[in-house]
Amino acid sequence: MAATNRKRKKKKKSNLPLIITGGVFAALVVGLGVTYFVGRSHYQGKFLPNTYINNKNVSGMSLEEVEKEFLHSDIGSDFVVHKQDGTDVVIPLKDFGYRYDTKEQLESLFSKQDAGAWFTGYLGTADYTFSDTSTYDKEKLKSLLASADWGSAKNQDAQIVQQDDGYTVKEAVQGDEMDYSKLESFLLGKFAAGTLEVNAADSGCYIPPKVFAADLQEQVDKLNEIWQMSIVYDFDYTTEKLTGEKLRSLITVDEDNNITADRDKCMEYVESLAKKYDTYGKDRKFHATLQGDITVKHSDDAVYGWWIYKDATCDELIEMLEKGESVKKVKPIYYKTQFGFEYTGVPEARKKNDDIGNTYMEVDLSNQQFWYYEKGELKYECFIVSGQTTSMARTTLEGVYKLWDKQYNYRMKATNADGESWDTTCNYWNNVSICGIGMHDSAWRYVFGGNIYKWNGSHGCINMPVPAAKYIYDNVALGTPVIMYY
């Protein structure tokens, strides 16, 4: 009985540890489940943890967020070409379908993400790389380039410009002339390489001007040397200076700096000098001793005054110009006969409106009188007999003559237009023309003056008493003007 009682007093084992263990395990399972589903929910539509794309951590980022990270924000919206004139050709990228495939590549990577395996991201790193590429319609781009405004300005060669003080060079100007095929090839290549802003000039497409300033500098230097050159013509009382623009207009300078004078233009210049300074063949105002102020008409027998020999003067001018050196003073070349008569006058008497001066011989054919004035003072006077007026062949013509030759014991032998001949000798022959008119002594005459010349005149010469002819021979200088008038 006692043994039985002791058995009844023995204790039973507890299940509590199992219950606790089971509870903990159940709680753990529940916790893990909750964590998994929370993680799955969190990474739904996102990149898994420890995910890298091109070394950029994109963990927990949505596809849209990652696309923004990889946008080409440095890329502009236009293809810009800078032209040589400073303006631009701008072509929007959208006009020829330019884009990158970034979105497609990221979508491909995102499709590999499994939100249900989000926890695997904590077990290691997932590294992805991609290279996006651009695409565009090349033919459309070529068309847009071809239709763009590349300018129409023509090239301007450097040129020599005349200024007030000489010459300078105007620089060449690059226009829009180009080899378009070069430009197109260059632009397509640059764009394909990802360059969206370029200078057209870098393509070498522009055709340069043919002449640059440096090409003309030597010629300009020569022209300026010529500009400073001068030729001074001496007209006794004044000068004419040929220089600067006027001189330059008479010549051309080739690319080798050789000077060629333009004969026609040189002749025009010489003719202008003759028109201005020639006095031969012109009527003259004169104050006569008895008749007062008169006009002395020119005649072919009277040969006083300056007459430029244009052809010879032009030849000499051309020679001086082409030599290219300044000439301080030179006289024009005047006509001269084979006998040595020069068509000039008295240099000291030459003025703008007068070439007779105050030393001259005067013959009043109407009053048959002669006077000689020296520096305005009357030195000699007498009566004379001039050419007989019954015949033009014998009439002494009015005009301004010149004493240009003297001879002693001179034989006068000739035949006139009327067929009259004569052969006689004078002591003092003072030649005043180139047609045989002289002022000579007429020893066979005893009376001078009056109207003798009208019926018994000379053959055109001025008959004088022997002392008068001798006075001229001894005292009057060659070249002295002789004014004869009616």
VEXNULO-213978 format. One record per residue (C-alpha): residue number from 1; residue in three letters; x, y, z. Coordinates in Angstrom, 2 decimals, padded with zeros to 5 digits. Example, Ala and Ser with C-alpha at 12.3 -4.5 7.8 and 13.67 -1.06 7.14 Angstrom:
<nodes>
(node 1 "Ala" (012.30 -004.50 007.80))
(node 2 "Ser" (013.67 -001.06 007.14))
</nodes>
This chain:
<nodes>
(node 1 "Met" (000.00 000.00 000.00))
(node 2 "Ala" (002.86 002.15 001.02))
(node 3 "Ala" (004.66 001.36 -002.29))
(node 4 "Thr" (001.64 002.23 -004.26))
(node 5 "Asn" (001.45 005.56 -002.64))
(node 6 "Arg" (005.06 006.32 -003.39))
(node 7 "Lys" (004.41 005.68 -007.10))
(node 8 "Arg" (001.49 008.05 -007.10))
(node 9 "Lys" (003.68 010.83 -005.75))
(node 10 "Lys" (006.10 010.67 -008.87))
(node 11 "Lys" (005.97 013.93 -011.16))
(node 12 "Lys" (005.22 014.07 -015.01))
(node 13 "Lys" (007.62 015.83 -017.74))
(node 14 "Ser" (006.56 019.41 -019.05))
(node 15 "Asn" (005.82 020.27 -022.87))
(node 16 "Leu" (006.53 023.93 -022.43))
(node 17 "Pro" (009.94 024.03 -024.16))
(node 18 "Leu" (008.45 022.47 -027.21))
(node 19 "Ile" (005.66 024.91 -027.15))
(node 20 "Ile" (008.07 027.82 -026.79))
(node 21 "Thr" (010.35 026.49 -029.52))
(node 22 "Gly" (007.45 026.01 -031.81))
(node 23 "Gly" (006.21 029.47 -031.08))
(node 24 "Val" (009.57 031.02 -031.76))
(node 25 "Phe" (009.88 029.11 -035.01))
(node 26 "Ala" (006.41 030.07 -036.04))
(node 27 "Ala" (007.15 033.69 -035.19))
(node 28 "Leu" (010.34 033.51 -037.21))
(node 29 "Val" (008.56 032.06 -040.18))
(node 30 "Val" (005.91 034.67 -039.91))
(node 31 "Gly" (008.61 037.41 -039.59))
(node 32 "Leu" (010.47 036.16 -042.58))
(node 33 "Gly" (007.35 035.96 -044.59))
(node 34 "Val" (006.37 039.46 -043.62))
(node 35 "Thr" (009.91 040.72 -044.44))
(node 36 "Tyr" (009.90 038.98 -047.81))
(node 37 "Phe" (006.59 040.41 -048.81))
(node 38 "Val" (007.52 043.85 -047.54))
(node 39 "Gly" (010.80 043.68 -049.57))
(node 40 "Arg" (008.99 042.34 -052.59))
(node 41 "Ser" (006.50 045.16 -052.34))
(node 42 "His" (009.27 047.73 -051.89))
(node 43 "Tyr" (011.28 046.63 -054.95))
(node 44 "Gln" (008.28 046.13 -057.13))
(node 45 "Gly" (008.96 048.34 -060.23))
(node 46 "Lys" (012.46 049.16 -059.02))
(node 47 "Phe" (016.01 047.95 -059.52))
(node 48 "Leu" (017.12 045.43 -056.87))
(node 49 "Pro" (019.60 046.33 -054.14))
(node 50 "Asn" (023.31 046.47 -055.04))
(node 51 "Thr" (022.49 046.99 -058.70))
(node 52 "Tyr" (024.98 049.08 -060.74))
(node 53 "Ile" (024.70 050.26 -064.33))
(node 54 "Asn" (027.85 051.66 -065.90))
(node 55 "Asn" (029.27 052.01 -062.36))
(node 56 "Lys" (026.28 054.05 -061.22))
(node 57 "Asn" (024.32 052.73 -058.19))
(node 58 "Val" (020.70 052.44 -059.25))
(node 59 "Ser" (019.47 050.38 -056.27))
(node 60 "Gly" (015.83 051.02 -055.43))
(node 61 "Met" (015.41 053.41 -058.41))
(node 62 "Ser" (012.53 053.15 -060.81))
(node 63 "Leu" (013.09 052.78 -064.54))
(node 64 "Glu" (012.00 056.38 -065.09))
(node 65 "Glu" (014.45 057.61 -062.48))
(node 66 "Val" (017.30 055.66 -064.02))
(node 67 "Glu" (016.43 056.96 -067.52))
(node 68 "Lys" (016.74 060.48 -066.21))
(node 69 "Glu" (020.18 059.62 -064.83))
(node 70 "Phe" (021.35 058.48 -068.25))
(node 71 "Leu" (019.75 061.19 -070.32))
(node 72 "His" (022.21 062.99 -072.67))
(node 73 "Ser" (021.67 066.35 -071.07))
(node 74 "Asp" (024.88 067.63 -072.60))
(node 75 "Ile" (023.49 067.19 -076.11))
(node 76 "Gly" (021.87 070.26 -077.64))
(node 77 "Ser" (018.74 070.30 -079.70))
(node 78 "Asp" (020.36 071.54 -082.93))
(node 79 "Phe" (023.17 070.80 -085.37))
(node 80 "Val" (024.97 074.18 -085.68))
(node 81 "Val" (027.35 075.12 -088.48))
(node 82 "His" (029.23 078.41 -088.17))
(node 83 "Lys" (029.73 080.07 -091.57))
(node 84 "Gln" (032.71 082.23 -092.52))
(node 85 "Asp" (030.64 085.41 -092.44))
(node 86 "Gly" (029.77 084.95 -088.76))
(node 87 "Thr" (026.22 083.68 -089.28))
(node 88 "Asp" (025.01 080.15 -088.58))
(node 89 "Val" (023.14 077.37 -090.28))
(node 90 "Val" (020.97 075.73 -087.59))
(node 91 "Ile" (019.23 072.41 -088.20))
(node 92 "Pro" (017.02 071.02 -085.39))
(node 93 "Leu" (017.94 067.41 -084.55))
(node 94 "Lys" (014.34 066.40 -084.55))
(node 95 "Asp" (014.00 067.41 -088.19))
(node 96 "Phe" (016.03 064.39 -089.27))
(node 97 "Gly" (014.98 061.95 -086.48))
(node 98 "Tyr" (018.06 062.18 -084.32))
(node 99 "Arg" (017.75 060.16 -081.04))
(node 100 "Tyr" (019.59 057.78 -078.65))
(node 101 "Asp" (018.44 054.18 -077.82))
(node 102 "Thr" (019.10 054.74 -074.09))
(node 103 "Lys" (015.53 054.01 -073.09))
(node 104 "Glu" (015.40 050.72 -074.97))
(node 105 "Gln" (018.69 049.53 -073.44))
(node 106 "Leu" (017.59 050.42 -069.91))
(node 107 "Glu" (014.26 048.73 -070.44))
(node 108 "Ser" (016.12 045.60 -071.49))
(node 109 "Leu" (018.16 045.67 -068.30))
(node 110 "Phe" (015.10 046.39 -066.21))
(node 111 "Ser" (013.28 043.42 -067.65))
(node 112 "Lys" (015.87 041.21 -065.98))
(node 113 "Gln" (014.86 042.44 -062.55))
(node 114 "Asp" (012.68 040.05 -060.38))
(node 115 "Ala" (011.16 041.78 -057.38))
(node 116 "Gly" (010.45 038.35 -055.92))
(node 117 "Ala" (014.16 037.73 -055.62))
(node 118 "Trp" (014.87 041.07 -054.09))
(node 119 "Phe" (016.73 039.52 -051.18))
(node 120 "Thr" (019.37 038.10 -053.53))
(node 121 "Gly" (020.65 041.63 -054.02))
(node 122 "Tyr" (022.03 041.52 -050.51))
(node 123 "Leu" (023.99 038.42 -051.30))
(node 124 "Gly" (026.16 040.11 -053.99))
(node 125 "Thr" (026.53 043.02 -056.48))
(node 126 "Ala" (024.83 043.03 -059.86))
(node 127 "Asp" (026.90 045.04 -062.42))
(node 128 "Tyr" (025.51 045.93 -065.81))
(node 129 "Thr" (027.01 047.94 -068.65))
(node 130 "Phe" (025.57 049.25 -071.88))
(node 131 "Ser" (026.53 051.60 -074.70))
(node 132 "Asp" (023.70 053.55 -076.17))
(node 133 "Thr" (023.94 054.62 -079.76))
(node 134 "Ser" (022.40 057.45 -081.73))
(node 135 "Thr" (020.28 057.02 -084.80))
(node 136 "Tyr" (019.11 059.49 -087.45))
(node 137 "Asp" (017.98 059.73 -091.05))
(node 138 "Lys" (021.23 060.45 -092.91))
(node 139 "Glu" (019.55 061.13 -096.24))
(node 140 "Lys" (017.20 063.58 -094.58))
(node 141 "Leu" (020.18 065.33 -093.01))
(node 142 "Lys" (021.92 065.54 -096.40))
(node 143 "Ser" (018.77 067.04 -097.87))
(node 144 "Leu" (018.51 069.62 -095.09))
(node 145 "Leu" (022.18 070.58 -095.52))
(node 146 "Ala" (021.80 070.91 -099.26))
(node 147 "Ser" (018.82 073.23 -098.93))
(node 148 "Ala" (020.43 075.45 -096.27))
(node 149 "Asp" (021.48 078.99 -097.07))
(node 150 "Trp" (025.26 078.93 -097.41))
(node 151 "Gly" (025.41 082.49 -098.75))
(node 152 "Ser" (025.92 084.00 -102.18))
(node 153 "Ala" (028.56 086.68 -101.59))
(node 154 "Lys" (031.26 086.72 -104.25))
(node 155 "Asn" (034.93 086.72 -103.38))
(node 156 "Gln" (036.67 090.06 -103.63))
(node 157 "Asp" (040.28 090.05 -104.68))
(node 158 "Ala" (042.69 092.41 -103.00))
(node 159 "Gln" (042.97 095.57 -105.02))
(node 160 "Ile" (045.10 098.66 -105.27))
(node 161 "Val" (043.24 101.76 -104.13))
(node 162 "Gln" (044.24 105.31 -104.96))
(node 163 "Gln" (044.09 107.83 -102.14))
(node 164 "Asp" (044.89 111.53 -101.89))
(node 165 "Asp" (048.49 110.86 -100.96))
(node 166 "Gly" (049.24 107.74 -102.97))
(node 167 "Tyr" (048.22 104.11 -103.09))
(node 168 "Thr" (047.31 101.43 -100.60))
(node 169 "Val" (046.00 097.88 -100.79))
(node 170 "Lys" (042.45 096.96 -099.94))
(node 171 "Glu" (042.47 093.49 -098.41))
(node 172 "Ala" (040.85 090.55 -100.15))
(node 173 "Val" (037.41 089.56 -098.85))
(node 174 "Gln" (036.42 085.92 -098.53))
(node 175 "Gly" (032.99 085.40 -099.98))
(node 176 "Asp" (030.73 082.35 -099.90))
(node 177 "Glu" (032.21 080.64 -102.95))
(node 178 "Met" (032.87 077.02 -102.00))
(node 179 "Asp" (033.30 073.40 -102.98))
(node 180 "Tyr" (030.04 072.13 -101.45))
(node 181 "Ser" (031.00 068.46 -101.78))
(node 182 "Lys" (033.89 069.10 -099.38))
(node 183 "Leu" (031.60 070.80 -096.91))
(node 184 "Glu" (028.96 068.05 -097.04))
(node 185 "Ser" (031.50 065.27 -096.51))
(node 186 "Phe" (033.04 067.15 -093.59))
(node 187 "Leu" (029.72 067.89 -091.87))
(node 188 "Leu" (028.40 064.33 -092.23))
(node 189 "Gly" (031.65 062.99 -090.79))
(node 190 "Lys" (031.62 065.37 -087.86))
(node 191 "Phe" (027.99 064.65 -087.07))
(node 192 "Ala" (028.54 060.90 -087.24))
(node 193 "Ala" (031.34 061.35 -084.71))
(node 194 "Gly" (028.93 063.12 -082.36))
(node 195 "Thr" (030.03 066.71 -082.96))
(node 196 "Leu" (026.99 068.97 -083.10))
(node 197 "Glu" (028.76 072.35 -083.48))
(node 198 "Val" (031.33 072.90 -086.22))
(node 199 "Asn" (033.00 075.63 -088.27))
(node 200 "Ala" (032.43 075.34 -092.00))
(node 201 "Ala" (035.86 076.84 -092.69))
(node 202 "Asp" (037.53 073.85 -091.01))
(node 203 "Ser" (036.37 071.73 -093.92))
(node 204 "Gly" (038.55 073.66 -096.37))
(node 205 "Cys" (035.49 074.09 -098.56))
(node 206 "Tyr" (035.82 077.83 -099.15))
(node 207 "Ile" (037.49 078.81 -102.40))
(node 208 "Pro" (039.91 081.63 -101.54))
(node 209 "Pro" (040.21 084.89 -103.51))
(node 210 "Lys" (042.77 084.80 -106.29))
(node 211 "Val" (044.69 087.90 -105.20))
(node 212 "Phe" (045.75 088.81 -101.66))
(node 213 "Ala" (047.28 092.02 -100.30))
(node 214 "Ala" (050.73 090.49 -100.11))
(node 215 "Asp" (050.57 089.74 -103.82))
(node 216 "Leu" (050.18 093.47 -104.57))
(node 217 "Gln" (052.52 095.03 -102.04))
(node 218 "Glu" (055.54 095.23 -104.29))
(node 219 "Gln" (053.46 096.82 -107.03))
(node 220 "Val" (051.97 099.31 -104.58))
(node 221 "Asp" (055.44 100.26 -103.40))
(node 222 "Lys" (056.42 100.90 -107.00))
(node 223 "Leu" (053.28 102.93 -107.63))
(node 224 "Asn" (053.95 105.06 -104.57))
(node 225 "Glu" (057.49 105.58 -105.79))
(node 226 "Ile" (056.03 106.75 -109.09))
(node 227 "Trp" (053.47 108.88 -107.22))
(node 228 "Gln" (056.35 110.81 -105.65))
(node 229 "Met" (058.09 111.15 -109.02))
(node 230 "Ser" (057.77 114.50 -110.80))
(node 231 "Ile" (058.67 116.05 -114.15))
(node 232 "Val" (058.80 119.84 -114.16))
(node 233 "Tyr" (058.33 121.63 -117.48))
(node 234 "Asp" (059.93 125.08 -117.68))
(node 235 "Phe" (058.00 127.80 -119.51))
(node 236 "Asp" (060.36 130.61 -118.49))
(node 237 "Tyr" (057.89 132.64 -116.46))
(node 238 "Thr" (056.25 129.62 -114.84))
(node 239 "Thr" (056.44 125.82 -114.60))
(node 240 "Glu" (054.11 122.88 -114.98))
(node 241 "Lys" (054.71 120.05 -112.53))
(node 242 "Leu" (053.63 116.62 -113.66))
(node 243 "Thr" (053.30 114.40 -110.61))
(node 244 "Gly" (050.92 112.35 -108.49))
(node 245 "Glu" (047.62 111.29 -110.00))
(node 246 "Lys" (048.17 113.16 -113.26))
(node 247 "Leu" (051.52 111.48 -113.88))
(node 248 "Arg" (050.17 108.10 -112.80))
(node 249 "Ser" (047.34 108.38 -115.31))
(node 250 "Leu" (049.87 108.41 -118.14))
(node 251 "Ile" (051.43 105.04 -117.37))
(node 252 "Thr" (050.71 101.43 -116.57))
(node 253 "Val" (052.74 099.22 -114.27))
(node 254 "Asp" (052.71 095.48 -114.94))
(node 255 "Glu" (053.05 092.69 -112.38))
(node 256 "Asp" (056.83 092.80 -112.82))
(node 257 "Asn" (056.81 096.54 -112.05))
(node 258 "Asn" (057.76 097.52 -115.57))
(node 259 "Ile" (056.54 101.00 -116.48))
(node 260 "Thr" (054.87 101.52 -119.83))
(node 261 "Ala" (053.77 104.98 -120.87))
(node 262 "Asp" (050.48 105.32 -122.71))
(node 263 "Arg" (051.36 107.28 -125.84))
(node 264 "Asp" (047.82 108.51 -126.46))
(node 265 "Lys" (047.49 109.85 -122.93))
(node 266 "Cys" (050.98 111.36 -123.04))
(node 267 "Met" (050.06 113.10 -126.27))
(node 268 "Glu" (046.88 114.45 -124.67))
(node 269 "Tyr" (048.98 115.91 -121.88))
(node 270 "Val" (051.44 117.48 -124.33))
(node 271 "Glu" (048.55 118.90 -126.34))
(node 272 "Ser" (047.18 120.48 -123.17))
(node 273 "Leu" (050.56 122.16 -122.62))
(node 274 "Ala" (050.60 123.41 -126.21))
(node 275 "Lys" (047.09 124.78 -125.91))
(node 276 "Lys" (048.03 126.62 -122.75))
(node 277 "Tyr" (051.51 127.89 -123.60))
(node 278 "Asp" (051.89 128.08 -127.40))
(node 279 "Thr" (051.85 131.65 -128.69))
(node 280 "Tyr" (052.86 131.09 -132.29))
(node 281 "Gly" (050.01 131.60 -134.73))
(node 282 "Lys" (047.94 133.77 -132.39))
(node 283 "Asp" (046.75 137.35 -132.75))
(node 284 "Arg" (048.25 139.75 -130.22))
(node 285 "Lys" (047.20 142.91 -128.45))
(node 286 "Phe" (049.75 145.68 -128.97))
(node 287 "His" (050.14 149.34 -128.14))
(node 288 "Ala" (051.33 151.01 -131.35))
(node 289 "Thr" (053.41 154.20 -131.33))
(node 290 "Leu" (051.03 156.16 -133.54))
(node 291 "Gln" (047.85 154.08 -133.66))
(node 292 "Gly" (047.49 153.24 -129.98))
(node 293 "Asp" (045.95 149.93 -128.86))
(node 294 "Ile" (045.54 147.55 -131.79))
(node 295 "Thr" (045.27 143.83 -132.56))
(node 296 "Val" (048.06 142.45 -134.69))
(node 297 "Lys" (046.75 139.65 -136.88))
(node 298 "His" (048.83 136.56 -137.47))
(node 299 "Ser" (050.07 135.74 -140.95))
(node 300 "Asp" (051.96 132.73 -142.29))
(node 301 "Asp" (055.05 134.85 -142.97))
(node 302 "Ala" (055.29 135.94 -139.33))
(node 303 "Val" (056.94 133.28 -137.19))
(node 304 "Tyr" (057.50 134.71 -133.73))
(node 305 "Gly" (056.39 132.80 -130.63))
(node 306 "Trp" (056.52 129.41 -128.99))
(node 307 "Trp" (055.29 126.35 -130.86))
(node 308 "Ile" (055.72 122.99 -129.12))
(node 309 "Tyr" (056.85 120.13 -131.34))
(node 310 "Lys" (054.28 117.71 -129.95))
(node 311 "Asp" (055.57 114.43 -131.37))
(node 312 "Ala" (059.13 115.03 -130.20))
(node 313 "Thr" (058.00 116.34 -126.79))
(node 314 "Cys" (055.72 113.31 -126.38))
(node 315 "Asp" (058.59 110.95 -127.26))
(node 316 "Glu" (060.80 112.62 -124.69))
(node 317 "Leu" (058.06 112.49 -122.05))
(node 318 "Ile" (057.58 108.76 -122.64))
(node 319 "Glu" (061.32 108.21 -122.29))
(node 320 "Met" (061.42 110.12 -118.99))
(node 321 "Leu" (058.37 108.31 -117.60))
(node 322 "Glu" (059.63 104.85 -118.47))
(node 323 "Lys" (063.01 105.67 -116.95))
(node 324 "Gly" (061.11 106.23 -113.70))
(node 325 "Glu" (063.18 109.11 -112.36))
(node 326 "Ser" (062.21 112.64 -111.41))
(node 327 "Val" (063.30 115.50 -113.65))
(node 328 "Lys" (063.75 118.81 -111.87))
(node 329 "Lys" (063.42 121.00 -114.95))
(node 330 "Val" (063.03 120.38 -118.66))
(node 331 "Lys" (061.85 122.52 -121.54))
(node 332 "Pro" (059.44 121.22 -124.13))
(node 333 "Ile" (060.91 120.61 -127.54))
(node 334 "Tyr" (059.95 123.39 -129.94))
(node 335 "Tyr" (059.73 123.17 -133.71))
(node 336 "Lys" (062.94 123.97 -135.52))
(node 337 "Thr" (063.52 124.25 -139.24))
(node 338 "Gln" (066.36 122.57 -141.11))
(node 339 "Phe" (067.99 126.01 -141.34))
(node 340 "Gly" (068.12 126.35 -137.56))
(node 341 "Phe" (065.13 128.61 -137.00))
(node 342 "Glu" (063.42 127.71 -133.72))
(node 343 "Tyr" (059.80 128.57 -133.08))
(node 344 "Thr" (060.33 130.43 -129.82))
(node 345 "Gly" (060.52 133.99 -128.57))
(node 346 "Val" (062.41 136.03 -126.01))
(node 347 "Pro" (062.36 134.05 -122.73))
(node 348 "Glu" (062.65 137.20 -120.60))
(node 349 "Ala" (059.64 138.73 -122.32))
(node 350 "Arg" (057.41 135.73 -121.81))
(node 351 "Lys" (054.44 136.20 -119.52))
(node 352 "Lys" (050.95 134.80 -119.19))
(node 353 "Asn" (049.33 137.33 -121.50))
(node 354 "Asp" (052.31 138.73 -123.37))
(node 355 "Asp" (055.41 137.41 -125.12))
(node 356 "Ile" (056.73 140.61 -126.75))
(node 357 "Gly" (057.91 142.51 -123.71))
(node 358 "Asn" (059.32 146.03 -123.86))
(node 359 "Thr" (062.24 145.42 -126.22))
(node 360 "Tyr" (061.10 145.12 -129.81))
(node 361 "Met" (061.16 146.56 -133.33))
(node 362 "Glu" (057.95 148.12 -134.60))
(node 363 "Val" (056.98 148.67 -138.22))
(node 364 "Asp" (053.86 150.71 -139.03))
(node 365 "Leu" (053.14 149.57 -142.59))
(node 366 "Ser" (050.41 152.17 -143.09))
(node 367 "Asn" (052.64 155.06 -142.01))
(node 368 "Gln" (055.85 153.47 -143.35))
(node 369 "Gln" (057.75 154.08 -140.12))
(node 370 "Phe" (060.17 152.04 -138.01))
(node 371 "Trp" (060.93 152.26 -134.29))
(node 372 "Tyr" (063.24 150.27 -132.03))
(node 373 "Tyr" (062.46 150.18 -128.30))
(node 374 "Glu" (064.83 148.75 -125.75))
(node 375 "Lys" (063.40 148.15 -122.29))
(node 376 "Gly" (060.62 150.55 -123.16))
(node 377 "Glu" (062.96 153.35 -124.29))
(node 378 "Leu" (062.99 154.50 -127.91))
(node 379 "Lys" (066.47 153.92 -129.32))
(node 380 "Tyr" (066.06 154.38 -133.05))
(node 381 "Glu" (063.49 155.41 -135.64))
(node 382 "Cys" (063.32 156.00 -139.37))
(node 383 "Phe" (061.09 155.82 -142.44))
(node 384 "Ile" (060.98 152.66 -144.53))
(node 385 "Val" (059.56 151.23 -147.76))
(node 386 "Ser" (057.68 147.91 -147.46))
(node 387 "Gly" (056.32 145.48 -150.04))
(node 388 "Gln" (054.39 146.87 -152.96))
(node 389 "Thr" (050.67 146.41 -152.38))
(node 390 "Thr" (049.68 146.09 -156.03))
(node 391 "Ser" (050.44 142.37 -155.80))
(node 392 "Met" (049.94 139.85 -152.99))
(node 393 "Ala" (053.21 138.27 -154.01))
(node 394 "Arg" (054.98 141.51 -153.04))
(node 395 "Thr" (052.81 142.76 -150.16))
(node 396 "Thr" (054.39 142.68 -146.72))
(node 397 "Leu" (052.00 140.81 -144.44))
(node 398 "Glu" (051.32 141.99 -140.92))
(node 399 "Gly" (052.17 139.85 -137.91))
(node 400 "Val" (054.86 139.36 -135.28))
(node 401 "Tyr" (058.21 138.41 -136.80))
(node 402 "Lys" (061.54 137.57 -135.20))
(node 403 "Leu" (065.07 138.70 -135.95))
(node 404 "Trp" (066.86 135.38 -136.19))
(node 405 "Asp" (069.74 135.83 -138.62))
(node 406 "Lys" (072.18 138.54 -139.70))
(node 407 "Gln" (074.57 138.54 -142.60))
(node 408 "Tyr" (076.93 141.07 -144.08))
(node 409 "Asn" (077.27 141.70 -147.81))
(node 410 "Tyr" (074.33 139.40 -148.49))
(node 411 "Arg" (073.18 138.42 -151.98))
(node 412 "Met" (069.42 138.62 -152.39))
(node 413 "Lys" (068.34 136.40 -155.26))
(node 414 "Ala" (064.85 134.91 -155.70))
(node 415 "Thr" (061.71 134.63 -157.84))
(node 416 "Asn" (058.22 135.32 -156.48))
(node 417 "Ala" (054.78 133.89 -157.32))
(node 418 "Asp" (054.30 136.52 -160.03))
(node 419 "Gly" (057.40 135.26 -161.81))
(node 420 "Glu" (059.41 138.35 -160.94))
(node 421 "Ser" (063.08 137.68 -160.28))
(node 422 "Trp" (065.77 139.77 -158.62))
(node 423 "Asp" (069.46 139.41 -157.88))
(node 424 "Thr" (071.15 142.15 -155.87))
(node 425 "Thr" (073.33 142.61 -152.84))
(node 426 "Cys" (072.87 144.49 -149.58))
(node 427 "Asn" (075.41 145.39 -146.92))
(node 428 "Tyr" (073.33 144.53 -143.85))
(node 429 "Trp" (070.87 141.68 -144.04))
(node 430 "Asn" (068.65 141.27 -140.97))
(node 431 "Asn" (066.43 138.25 -141.59))
(node 432 "Val" (063.06 138.33 -139.82))
(node 433 "Ser" (061.28 135.36 -141.44))
(node 434 "Ile" (061.82 131.94 -142.95))
(node 435 "Cys" (060.38 132.99 -146.29))
(node 436 "Gly" (063.00 135.54 -147.31))
(node 437 "Ile" (061.72 138.72 -145.67))
(node 438 "Gly" (064.50 140.84 -144.27))
(node 439 "Met" (065.19 144.34 -143.01))
(node 440 "His" (068.07 145.55 -145.15))
(node 441 "Asp" (069.70 148.61 -146.50))
(node 442 "Ser" (068.54 149.82 -149.91))
(node 443 "Ala" (071.34 152.03 -151.20))
(node 444 "Trp" (069.51 152.48 -154.48))
(node 445 "Arg" (066.73 154.41 -152.76))
(node 446 "Tyr" (067.03 158.03 -151.85))
(node 447 "Val" (063.54 158.54 -150.43))
(node 448 "Phe" (061.69 156.49 -147.81))
(node 449 "Gly" (058.24 156.70 -146.24))
(node 450 "Gly" (055.04 158.17 -147.64))
(node 451 "Asn" (053.10 156.11 -150.19))
(node 452 "Ile" (056.06 154.87 -152.19))
(node 453 "Tyr" (055.25 151.29 -151.14))
(node 454 "Lys" (051.95 151.42 -152.99))
(node 455 "Trp" (053.49 151.81 -156.46))
(node 456 "Asn" (057.25 151.30 -156.03))
(node 457 "Gly" (057.56 149.09 -153.04))
(node 458 "Ser" (059.85 146.18 -152.32))
(node 459 "His" (059.26 142.51 -153.09))
(node 460 "Gly" (058.17 142.09 -149.46))
(node 461 "Cys" (061.25 143.13 -147.49))
(node 462 "Ile" (061.61 146.24 -145.38))
(node 463 "Asn" (063.85 148.64 -147.30))
(node 464 "Met" (065.78 150.91 -144.96))
(node 465 "Pro" (068.41 153.61 -145.16))
(node 466 "Val" (071.92 152.18 -144.77))
(node 467 "Pro" (072.44 153.64 -141.25))
(node 468 "Ala" (069.18 152.09 -140.05))
(node 469 "Ala" (070.00 148.63 -141.37))
(node 470 "Lys" (073.50 148.93 -139.90))
(node 471 "Tyr" (072.05 149.98 -136.54))
(node 472 "Ile" (069.95 146.84 -136.39))
(node 473 "Tyr" (072.88 144.73 -137.52))
(node 474 "Asp" (075.13 146.18 -134.83))
(node 475 "Asn" (072.76 146.70 -131.90))
(node 476 "Val" (069.63 144.58 -131.99))
(node 477 "Ala" (069.89 141.10 -130.50))
(node 478 "Leu" (068.84 138.00 -132.37))
(node 479 "Gly" (065.43 136.79 -131.29))
(node 480 "Thr" (064.05 140.28 -130.86))
(node 481 "Pro" (060.36 140.43 -131.92))
(node 482 "Val" (059.37 142.58 -134.90))
(node 483 "Ile" (055.76 143.80 -134.89))
(node 484 "Met" (054.39 144.78 -138.28))
(node 485 "Tyr" (050.86 146.05 -138.84))
(node 486 "Tyr" (048.75 148.24 -141.09))
</nodes>
